[in-house]
Amino acid sequence: MNGHAPYTKIISTTCLVFLVAILVVNYSANYSMGFEESSFSILADPVMMGIPWLLIATFLILTWVSSLIRRKCYWWTTAMATGLVVLMAIEHFAPGARGLIVYGLRDRVMQDYGLDGLRRFARDVNQNGLLRDGGGVSHGDISQLSDSEKTAYEELEQKYTFLHWMSGSTSILNYQDNNVVNFEWGGALSGHWGCSITIDGQKNESEIESGSMIVPVSDDIYFYLTPD
């Protein structure tokens, strides 16, 4: 009569373990994208990771309902279903996995360059004229630059390795009255992450995009993540 009980326990427990593992992997992959500046990983994709999570969660619920109907091991599956509810609550109220990209970027850049290195970068970009008249370098494309500007950019790449992370997909942009230098990564449309630095060391009050996540490290420097 209780022959299926051990299998019910194993199935429901395995489901919950896999759900926890998917969340951990997704959070870790997003942080790693920022810290390692590796190419976009399927493990950091909320859709691709969300599909198996939803399927496994559904299977866990069905296992719970089945155990209630059969009156077998329902106390155990109820505990596993409660664990699912707790996971969903954590995922809802805790910062999203996507937000860890900006923390990973902050930790890596601060480890490699620190505040003084970032301020030096902003001054170097300003002095070599790459951002003259609101211009810049988008995704490593220097085809529109003059020969002197190309040389200046190549010198920057040698000095600041983050400019050629992710196969040259970095953008150097300029916001707010030519007083702020930003470097960032991301797709052509939305979902960018990067760093914003004032050239003169004054308080950085530039706005990236409405709804962006801002992580300040000093008055003149902050890291950011724009909405997807």
N, C-alpha and C positions, 0 to 999 in steps of 0.2 A: 504493500500500500504506500509505503514511503520511498519506493525505489527511485522516484524522480526527484526527491527532495535534494540530494547532494548536487545533482545537475543544475537544479534551479538556483541553488546557492552559488555554484561556480559561475553560471551564466550571468547572473545579476552582478556579482562581484567583479567579474571580468569587464563587464560593460562600464561600471563606474570607474575602474582603474584606467581603462582606455580613454574615458572622457577627461579624467584628470590629466593624463599624459598628453592628450591633444592640446589642452589649454597651456600646459607647461611648455610644450614644443613651440606653440604659436607665439607665446610671449618671448621665449628665448630667441626665436628666429628674428623677431622684430628688433630686439635689442642688438643682436649680432649684426643686422643690416646697418645699423647706425654706427656701431663700434668698429666693425671690420670694413665697412663700406664695400661689401660684396654685392654682386648683382642680385636683382630681385629674386627672392626664393619663394617657391610654391608654399613652403612651410610658414611664410609670413603672410600669405594671402588669406584674408578673412573668409572669402567665399569658398575657396578650395578646401580650407580646413574646416569650415562650417558645415559643409555637406556631410562628411563622415560623422561629425559630432552630432548632427541632427538625426542621422540614421541610427546611430548607436543609442542615443537618448530615447528615440521612439521604441527601439527594441527592448530597452530596459523597462519602459512604461508598460509595454505589452506583456513582458514577463511578470511584472508586478500584478497586473490585472488578472492574468491567467492563474497566478498563485492564489489570489483572493477567491476566484471562482472555484478552484479545485480544493481550496482550504488546505494547501500544502506549503509549508515554509513561508507563509505570507508575512510572518513577522520579520524574516530576514530580508525579503524583497522590499518590504515597506521601509526598512532602514536604508537600503540602497536607493530607493526612490527619494527618500528624504535627503540623502547625500546629493542627488541630482538637483533638487530644489536649492540646496545650499550653494552648489556650484553656479547655478543660474543667477542667484542673488549676488554672489561675489563678482561674476562677470558683468552684471548690470551696474553695480555700484562702484566697483573698483575702476581705476583708469584703464582704458582700453589697451589692448596689446599694441595697437598701432602707435600709441604715444611713446612706447619704449624706444622707438627709433631715435627720437630726439635726445633721449637720455644716453643712449649708446654713443651717438655722435658727440655729445657734450663730453662724456668721459674720455673718449679717444682723443679729441682735439685738445682738451685741457691737459691730458697726460703728455701729449707730444709737444705742445707749444705753450700752453699756459696763457695767462692774460697778456703778459708783455709781448709774447710772440704774435698774438692776434692783433694787438695794437700796431705792432711793427708791420704786419701784413697790410693793414688798412692804409697806413702811411705810404708803403711802397706802391700799392695800387694807385693811390692818389697822385703820387709823384711821377709815375711813369706815363700818365695820361690815358690809360685804357678807358677810363670812365669819363673822358672829356665829352661835354655836350650830352650827358646822359647816356652815353654808349656803354658797351660792355662786351663780354664774351659769353655766348650762349652755348652750353653743352660742348665746350671745347672747340667750337668752330671759329677759327681765326682767319678764314678766307677773306673777310672784309676788312681786315686790319692792314695798315701800312707796313712796310718792311720793318721800320723802327718799332712799331707797336708789336709786331710778331716777335721780334727779338726780346722786347720787354716782357711779353707774356711767357716766352720760353724760359727766361731767367727766373720769373716768378714760379714756374712749375718746378724748376730745379731746387728752389729755396723752400717752397711750401708743397710738400708731397700730396696734400689733400686735393690739390687742383687736378691731379690725374688719377684719383680714386675712381672706381667704377668705369674704367676705360674712357676717361675724358668726358664724362657726362656732366661735369660741374658747370654751373652758370655763375658768372660774376655779374652782379647787377648793382644798380645805384638807385637809392631812394632818397627822397626828401632833401631837396636843395643841395645836392652834391656833397652832402656831409656824412653820408652813411655808405659803407661798403658791405654788401651781402655776398656770401657764397653759399650755394645750395645744390641739392640734387633732387631728382624726381622726374616724373613724366612731362610730356609736352603741355598738358592741360592743367592738372591739379595734383594735390598731394605731394607738396615739396617739403623738404626739411633742410635746414641750414643754420647759418650764424650771421648775426647783424652786428656791425661794429661802427661806432662813430669815429671819424677821422681825427677830430680834435680832442677826443677824450671827454667831451661833454655828455650829459645824460642822454641816453638813447630813447627817444620818444617816437621813433618812426613806427608806422603801422604797416604790417605785411599784408594781411588779408583778414576780413571779418571772420571771427570764429577760430582764429589760429591759436595754437597752443604755444605759450611763451615760457621759456625757462631761463630766467636771468642768472648771470654769474657775476655781474658787477653793474654799476650804473650805466656804463657805456657799451656793454656787450650782453647780448642774449642769444640763445638758441631758439629755434622755432620749428613748428610743424603746421603747415596749412591744411585746411580740410580737404578730404578726398572729393 
